[in-house]
Amino acid sequence: MLGKLATSLGLACLLGNVGLARADLSLEQAVQAALADSAHLRAQEEDHSAAQQALTASGTLPDPRLYGGLSNIPVSSMGGVNAYSSGQDAMSARVIGISQDLPNTAKRQAARDQAQADAELSSADITQARSDLAIAAAQAWIALHAEEQRHQLLLRQRQDGLLLVQLSARQVAVGQAAPVDALQARLDLADLDNALAQNLAAVAIRRARLVRLIGAAGQAPLCGTVPAWPLQDADLRQRLAQHPDLQVAAAKVRQAAADVAAASANQHPDWGVDLAYQHRGPAYADMMSLTVSMSLPVFQGQRQGPRLKAQESRLLAARDDLLDLQREHVAQLQADLSLWQALNTQVTRLRQEELPLAQQKIDLLLASYRNGQGDIATLLAARQARRRLLLQAIDLDEQRAQLSARLHYQGYSPEQGS
C-alpha cells in the first residue's frame, strides 16, 4: 500500500511540475541561472571592483599636511618683553605652513605593483568562483536527471511486475504453477514499491540542491540530455594552465613578489618638504622657511632587513605552492582521463553485451514459464539481475557526465559558453 501511494505521489509530482513550470530547464540553462543568481559571485565581483578602484589611487603621493601654531613665545618677562607675548620679541612668530612627504620612487612603484597584484588575485578569485559555481550547477542538474531516469526505470519495472503477478495468478489457477509463485511475484512487486519510495526521496533531495544553486528556476522540469562535450586529451592538457586553482596560485605568487619589492623599497630613504610662513610683530619683518628632510633607515639589521627576509620567504612558499599545485593537477588530469576511458568501456560493454544477453535470458525463462515449465524464482532472479544492470548503466552514465562536466567547466569565463 505504501509503495502504491509513493508511486502515485511521484506521478502527481511530475505532472504537477509540468503543469506549473514556466519552461523546461536544460543543463546549460541551469548553469547560466546559477551564474546570474549567485550572491557569492556578486560579492566576488564587488571585491574586484574595490581592488580596481584601489589600483587607480595606488602609488600616488600622500596628502599634504597643513599646520599652524606659535613659535618662540617667551615664558618670562625680560628687557621690556612681556611673558607669553607673540609680537614683542624678534624671534616670536605666528606660523602657518604646508608639509609634503615624498616616498622614494621604488616605494611608490611597489605600491602600484601591490595594487595590481591584488586586482589580479581578485580577478582570479572571480574566475574560480564562476568555475566552481558552473560545475556545481551542472553536476546538480546531472544528479537530478539521473535520479529521474531511475524513477522512470522503476516505474517500467513495476508495470512489468504487475503483469508477472497476473501471469502467476493465471498459472496457479490452471494448475501450471504452485501457489507460492504468486506470493513470490507479489513480494518482488513490494520490493519495487520500496525502491520507488526511496527514489522519490532522492529526487526531492536532488531537486532541493538544484533550487539552492539556481533559485526558483530549479523547480522547472528538466529537458534535454547531457551535452556531448569534446574532451580531447591534448586540448585538456593545453587548458590546464588556465585552471582556476592555478590562476589563483599564480596571482598569489605575483602578490608575494610585489610585497618583496615593497619591503626592499623600505631600505631606501624617503624625503619630505616643509614650507612655512612666519608672521612676527609689527616691528619686525615677516619671514618664510623651507625645510627638506630625509628618513634614515640606518637600523636595517633590526627593522627593514628582517621584514624583507620574511617577505622573501613568503614568496618562496608561494612559488612552491604553485609548483606543487601544478603537479597535483597534472596527476589529477591523468587520473580523470583514465577514469573517463574506463567508464566509456564499461558503459559500452554493459549496453552492447550484458543487457542484451540478460534480456534474452528473461525472454527464454518467461516463455518456459508460460508453457508450464521452469519456476518463477529463476525468472524473478533474472529480472532482478537485469534491473541491477539497468541501474548500473544509469550510475555509470551519471559518473561519466559528472566527470565530463567538471572537466568542461574548469576555467569557465564570462565569454565561454557550452
C-alpha positions as CSV (number, residue, x, y, z in Angstrom):
1,M,0.0,0.0,0.0
2,L,2.8,2.4,0.9
3,G,4.6,1.6,-2.3
4,K,1.5,2.3,-4.4
5,L,0.9,5.6,-2.6
6,A,4.6,6.6,-3.2
7,T,4.3,5.8,-6.9
8,S,1.1,7.8,-7.2
9,L,2.7,10.8,-5.4
10,G,5.7,10.6,-7.7
11,L,3.5,10.7,-10.8
12,A,1.4,13.5,-9.3
13,C,4.6,15.4,-8.5
14,L,6.0,15.0,-12.0
15,L,2.7,16.0,-13.6
16,G,2.3,19.0,-11.2
17,N,5.8,20.2,-12.1
18,V,4.9,20.0,-15.8
19,G,1.7,22.0,-15.3
20,L,3.1,24.7,-13.0
21,A,6.5,25.4,-14.5
22,R,7.0,28.2,-16.9
23,A,9.6,26.5,-19.1
24,D,11.7,23.4,-19.1
25,L,15.3,23.6,-17.8
26,S,18.3,22.3,-19.8
27,L,21.7,21.8,-18.3
28,E,23.2,24.9,-19.9
29,Q,20.2,27.0,-18.7
30,A,20.8,25.7,-15.2
31,V,24.4,26.8,-15.4
32,Q,23.5,30.3,-16.7
33,A,20.8,30.7,-14.0
34,A,23.4,29.8,-11.3
35,L,25.8,32.4,-12.6
36,A,23.2,35.1,-12.8
37,D,21.7,34.5,-9.3
38,S,24.7,33.9,-7.1
39,A,25.2,36.3,-4.2
40,H,28.7,34.8,-3.6
41,L,29.7,35.7,-7.2
42,R,28.3,39.2,-6.8
43,A,30.4,39.6,-3.7
44,Q,33.5,38.5,-5.5
45,E,32.8,41.0,-8.3
46,E,32.4,43.8,-5.7
47,D,35.7,42.8,-4.2
48,H,37.3,43.0,-7.7
49,S,35.7,46.4,-8.2
50,A,37.2,47.6,-4.9
51,A,40.6,46.3,-6.0
52,Q,40.3,48.2,-9.3
53,Q,39.4,51.4,-7.5
54,A,42.4,51.0,-5.2
55,L,44.6,50.4,-8.2
56,T,43.7,53.8,-9.5
57,A,44.9,55.6,-6.3
58,S,48.0,53.4,-5.8
59,G,51.5,54.9,-6.0
60,T,50.3,58.5,-5.6
61,L,51.8,61.0,-3.2
62,P,50.3,61.1,0.3
63,D,48.1,64.1,1.1
64,P,50.0,67.2,2.1
65,R,49.5,68.5,5.7
66,L,48.6,72.0,6.6
67,Y,49.8,73.1,10.0
68,G,49.9,76.3,12.1
69,G,50.9,77.5,15.5
70,L,53.1,79.8,17.5
71,S,56.9,79.8,17.5
72,N,59.4,81.0,20.1
73,I,57.0,82.5,22.6
74,P,58.7,83.9,25.7
75,V,57.7,82.4,29.0
76,S,59.2,85.1,31.2
77,S,59.3,88.9,31.1
78,M,62.7,90.5,30.4
79,G,64.0,93.6,28.7
80,G,60.6,95.1,28.0
81,V,59.3,91.9,26.6
82,N,56.2,90.6,28.3
83,A,55.8,86.9,29.0
84,Y,53.6,85.0,26.6
85,S,53.6,87.8,24.1
86,S,53.7,86.8,20.4
87,G,54.6,90.2,19.0
88,Q,57.2,91.8,21.2
89,D,60.2,89.6,20.7
90,A,62.1,89.4,17.4
91,M,62.0,85.6,17.4
92,S,58.3,85.2,18.2
93,A,56.0,84.5,15.3
94,R,52.7,83.0,14.3
95,V,53.4,80.2,11.9
96,I,51.4,78.6,9.1
97,G,52.9,76.0,6.8
98,I,52.4,73.1,4.5
99,S,54.3,69.8,4.6
100,Q,54.6,67.1,1.9
101,D,56.0,63.6,2.3
102,L,57.8,62.3,-0.7
103,P,58.2,58.5,-0.6
104,N,61.1,57.2,-2.7
105,T,60.3,56.2,-6.3
106,A,60.8,52.5,-5.6
107,K,58.2,52.5,-2.8
108,R,55.7,54.2,-5.0
109,Q,56.2,51.7,-7.8
110,A,56.0,48.9,-5.3
111,A,52.6,50.2,-4.1
112,R,51.4,50.2,-7.7
113,D,52.6,46.7,-8.1
114,Q,50.9,45.5,-4.9
115,A,47.6,47.1,-6.0
116,Q,48.0,45.5,-9.4
117,A,48.7,42.1,-7.8
118,D,45.6,42.5,-5.6
119,A,43.4,43.2,-8.6
120,E,44.8,40.2,-10.4
121,L,44.1,38.0,-7.4
122,S,40.5,39.2,-7.1
123,S,40.1,38.6,-10.9
124,A,41.4,35.1,-10.4
125,D,39.0,34.6,-7.5
126,I,36.1,35.5,-9.7
127,T,37.2,33.0,-12.4
128,Q,37.5,30.3,-9.7
129,A,34.1,31.2,-8.2
130,R,32.4,31.1,-11.7
131,S,34.1,27.8,-12.4
132,D,33.1,26.2,-9.1
133,L,29.5,27.5,-9.5
134,A,29.2,26.3,-13.1
135,I,30.5,22.8,-12.1
136,A,28.2,22.7,-9.1
137,A,25.1,23.7,-11.1
138,A,25.9,21.3,-13.9
139,Q,26.5,18.4,-11.6
140,A,23.3,19.1,-9.6
141,W,21.3,19.0,-12.9
142,I,23.0,15.8,-13.9
143,A,22.3,14.2,-10.5
144,L,18.6,15.1,-10.7
145,H,18.4,13.9,-14.3
146,A,19.9,10.6,-13.4
147,E,17.5,10.2,-10.4
148,E,14.6,10.9,-12.6
149,Q,15.9,8.3,-15.1
150,R,15.9,5.8,-12.2
151,H,12.3,6.8,-11.4
152,Q,11.2,6.1,-14.9
153,L,13.0,2.8,-15.0
154,L,11.5,1.6,-11.7
155,L,8.0,2.6,-13.0
156,R,8.5,0.5,-16.1
157,Q,9.8,-2.4,-14.0
158,R,6.7,-2.1,-11.8
159,Q,4.4,-2.3,-14.8
160,D,6.2,-5.5,-15.8
161,G,5.9,-6.7,-12.3
162,L,2.2,-6.2,-12.3
163,L,1.9,-8.3,-15.5
164,L,4.0,-11.0,-13.9
165,V,1.7,-11.0,-10.8
166,Q,-1.3,-11.5,-13.1
167,L,0.5,-14.2,-15.1
168,S,1.5,-16.2,-12.0
169,A,-2.1,-16.0,-10.7
170,R,-3.4,-17.5,-14.0
171,Q,-0.7,-20.2,-14.0
172,V,-1.7,-21.1,-10.4
173,A,-5.4,-21.1,-11.4
174,V,-4.9,-23.6,-14.3
175,G,-2.6,-25.8,-12.2
176,Q,0.7,-25.0,-14.1
177,A,2.4,-23.3,-11.1
178,A,2.5,-23.7,-7.4
179,P,0.6,-21.1,-5.2
180,V,4.0,-19.9,-3.8
181,D,4.7,-18.5,-7.3
182,A,2.0,-15.9,-6.9
183,L,3.4,-14.9,-3.5
184,Q,6.9,-14.5,-4.8
185,A,5.7,-12.3,-7.7
186,R,3.9,-10.1,-5.2
187,L,6.9,-9.9,-2.9
188,D,9.0,-8.8,-5.9
189,L,6.4,-6.1,-6.6
190,A,6.6,-4.9,-3.0
191,D,10.4,-4.6,-3.3
192,L,9.9,-2.4,-6.4
193,D,7.4,-0.2,-4.4
194,N,10.0,0.3,-1.7
195,A,12.7,1.2,-4.2
196,L,10.3,3.8,-5.7
197,A,9.6,5.3,-2.3
198,Q,13.4,5.7,-1.7
199,N,13.8,7.1,-5.3
200,L,11.1,9.7,-4.7
201,A,13.0,10.9,-1.6
202,A,16.3,11.0,-3.6
203,V,14.5,13.1,-6.3
204,A,13.3,15.6,-3.8
205,I,16.8,15.9,-2.2
206,R,18.5,16.4,-5.5
207,R,15.8,18.9,-6.6
208,A,16.4,20.9,-3.4
209,R,20.1,21.0,-4.2
210,L,19.4,22.4,-7.6
211,V,17.0,25.0,-6.3
212,R,19.6,26.0,-3.7
213,L,22.0,26.8,-6.6
214,I,19.8,28.5,-9.1
215,G,16.7,29.6,-7.2
216,A,13.1,29.2,-8.4
217,A,14.2,28.1,-11.9
218,G,15.3,24.8,-10.3
219,Q,11.6,23.9,-9.8
220,A,11.1,23.5,-13.6
221,P,11.1,20.1,-15.2
222,L,14.3,19.1,-16.8
223,C,14.7,18.8,-20.5
224,G,17.3,17.6,-22.9
225,T,20.3,15.4,-22.1
226,V,23.9,16.0,-21.1
227,P,25.8,17.7,-23.9
228,A,28.4,15.6,-25.7
229,W,31.3,17.9,-24.8
230,P,34.5,17.3,-26.8
231,L,37.1,16.2,-24.2
232,Q,40.3,15.8,-26.1
233,D,43.5,14.8,-24.2
234,A,45.7,17.4,-25.9
235,D,43.1,20.2,-25.5
236,L,42.6,19.4,-21.8
237,R,46.4,19.4,-21.2
238,Q,46.7,22.8,-23.0
239,R,43.9,24.3,-20.9
240,L,45.4,23.0,-17.7
241,A,47.5,26.2,-17.3
242,Q,44.2,28.1,-17.2
243,H,42.8,26.1,-14.4
244,P,41.2,28.5,-11.8
245,D,43.2,27.0,-8.9
246,L,46.4,27.6,-10.8
247,Q,45.4,31.1,-11.7
248,V,44.8,31.9,-8.1
249,A,48.1,30.4,-7.0
250,A,49.9,32.3,-9.7
251,A,48.3,35.6,-8.6
252,K,49.4,34.9,-5.1
253,V,53.0,34.5,-6.3
254,R,52.8,37.9,-8.1
255,Q,51.3,39.4,-4.9
256,A,54.2,38.0,-2.8
257,A,56.7,39.3,-5.3
258,A,55.1,42.8,-5.0
259,D,55.4,42.5,-1.2
260,V,59.1,41.7,-1.6
261,A,59.6,44.8,-3.7
262,A,57.7,46.9,-1.2
263,A,59.9,45.6,1.7
264,S,63.0,46.2,-0.4
265,A,61.9,49.8,-1.1
266,N,61.8,50.5,2.7
267,Q,65.6,50.2,2.7
268,H,65.9,53.4,0.8
269,P,65.3,56.8,2.4
270,D,62.1,58.9,1.9
271,W,62.0,62.6,1.6
272,G,59.9,65.4,2.9
273,V,59.4,69.1,2.2
274,D,58.1,71.8,4.6
275,L,57.2,75.3,3.6
276,A,56.2,77.8,6.4
277,Y,55.2,81.4,6.6
278,Q,56.1,83.2,9.9
279,H,54.2,86.4,10.9
280,R,56.1,88.4,13.5
281,G,55.2,91.5,15.5
282,P,54.7,94.9,13.7
283,A,58.2,96.0,14.5
284,Y,59.7,93.0,12.7
285,A,59.7,91.7,9.1
286,D,57.7,88.5,8.3
287,M,59.8,85.5,7.3
288,M,59.5,82.3,5.3
289,S,61.3,79.0,5.7
290,L,61.8,75.9,3.5
291,T,62.9,72.6,5.0
292,V,63.9,69.4,3.3
293,S,64.0,66.2,5.4
294,M,65.2,62.7,4.7
295,S,64.5,59.5,6.6
296,L,67.5,57.5,7.8
297,P,67.0,53.7,7.6
298,V,70.2,53.1,9.5
299,F,69.0,50.2,11.6
300,Q,68.2,47.8,8.7
301,G,69.5,44.8,10.6
302,Q,66.7,45.1,13.2
303,R,64.0,46.7,11.0
304,Q,63.9,46.6,7.2
305,G,66.2,43.6,6.9
306,P,64.0,41.1,8.8
307,R,60.9,42.3,7.1
308,L,62.5,41.8,3.7
309,K,63.6,38.3,4.6
310,A,60.1,37.5,5.8
311,Q,58.6,38.6,2.5
312,E,61.2,36.7,0.5
313,S,60.3,33.5,2.5
314,R,56.6,34.1,1.7
315,L,57.5,34.4,-2.0
316,L,59.4,31.2,-1.9
317,A,56.5,29.5,-0.2
318,A,54.0,30.8,-2.8
319,R,56.2,29.6,-5.6
320,D,56.5,26.1,-4.0
321,D,52.7,26.0,-3.5
322,L,52.2,26.8,-7.2
323,L,54.6,24.1,-8.3
324,D,53.0,21.6,-6.0
325,L,49.5,22.5,-7.3
326,Q,50.7,22.2,-10.9
327,R,52.0,18.7,-10.3
328,E,48.8,17.8,-8.4
329,H,46.6,19.0,-11.3
330,V,48.7,17.2,-13.9
331,A,48.3,14.0,-11.9
332,Q,44.5,14.6,-11.4
333,L,44.0,15.2,-15.1
334,Q,45.7,11.9,-16.0
335,A,43.6,10.1,-13.4
336,D,40.4,11.8,-14.8
337,L,41.3,10.8,-18.4
338,S,41.9,7.2,-17.3
339,L,38.6,7.1,-15.4
340,W,36.9,8.6,-18.5
341,Q,38.2,5.8,-20.7
342,A,37.3,3.2,-18.2
343,L,33.7,4.5,-17.8
344,N,33.3,4.6,-21.6
345,T,34.5,1.0,-21.8
346,Q,32.2,-0.2,-19.0
347,V,29.1,1.6,-20.5
348,T,29.7,0.2,-24.0
349,R,30.2,-3.3,-22.7
350,L,27.1,-3.2,-20.5
351,R,24.8,-1.8,-23.1
352,Q,26.0,-3.8,-26.1
353,E,26.7,-7.1,-24.4
354,E,25.4,-7.7,-20.9
355,L,22.0,-6.1,-21.2
356,P,21.0,-7.8,-24.5
357,L,22.1,-11.2,-23.0
358,A,20.2,-10.5,-19.8
359,Q,17.0,-9.7,-21.8
360,Q,17.4,-12.9,-23.9
361,K,17.6,-14.9,-20.7
362,I,14.4,-13.3,-19.4
363,D,12.6,-13.9,-22.7
364,L,13.5,-17.6,-22.6
365,L,12.6,-18.1,-19.0
366,L,9.3,-16.2,-19.5
367,A,8.4,-18.4,-22.5
368,S,9.2,-21.5,-20.5
369,Y,7.1,-20.3,-17.5
370,R,4.1,-19.6,-19.7
371,N,4.4,-23.1,-21.0
372,G,4.2,-24.5,-17.5
373,Q,7.9,-25.3,-17.3
374,G,10.5,-23.8,-15.0
375,D,9.8,-21.9,-11.9
376,I,9.1,-18.2,-11.2
377,A,12.0,-17.9,-8.7
378,T,14.5,-18.3,-11.6
379,L,12.6,-15.8,-13.7
380,L,12.4,-13.2,-10.9
381,A,16.1,-13.6,-10.2
382,A,16.8,-12.9,-13.9
383,R,14.6,-9.9,-13.8
384,Q,16.3,-8.6,-10.7
385,A,19.7,-9.1,-12.3
386,R,18.7,-7.2,-15.4
387,R,17.3,-4.4,-13.2
388,R,20.6,-4.1,-11.4
389,L,22.4,-3.8,-14.8
390,L,20.0,-1.1,-15.9
391,L,20.5,0.8,-12.7
392,Q,24.3,0.3,-13.0
393,A,24.1,1.8,-16.5
394,I,22.4,4.9,-15.2
395,D,25.1,5.1,-12.4
396,L,27.9,4.8,-14.9
397,D,26.3,7.4,-17.2
398,E,25.9,9.7,-14.2
399,Q,29.6,9.3,-13.2
400,R,30.8,9.9,-16.7
401,A,28.6,13.0,-17.1
402,Q,29.7,14.4,-13.7
403,L,33.3,13.9,-14.7
404,S,32.9,15.5,-18.2
405,A,31.0,18.5,-16.6
406,R,33.9,19.1,-14.2
407,L,36.5,18.9,-17.0
408,H,34.4,21.1,-19.3
409,Y,33.6,23.9,-16.9
410,Q,37.1,24.2,-15.4
411,G,38.3,27.7,-16.2
412,Y,34.8,29.0,-17.0
413,S,34.9,32.6,-18.0
414,P,32.2,35.1,-18.9
415,E,32.9,34.7,-22.6
416,Q,32.9,30.9,-22.5
417,G,29.8,29.0,-23.4
418,S,28.9,25.4,-23.7
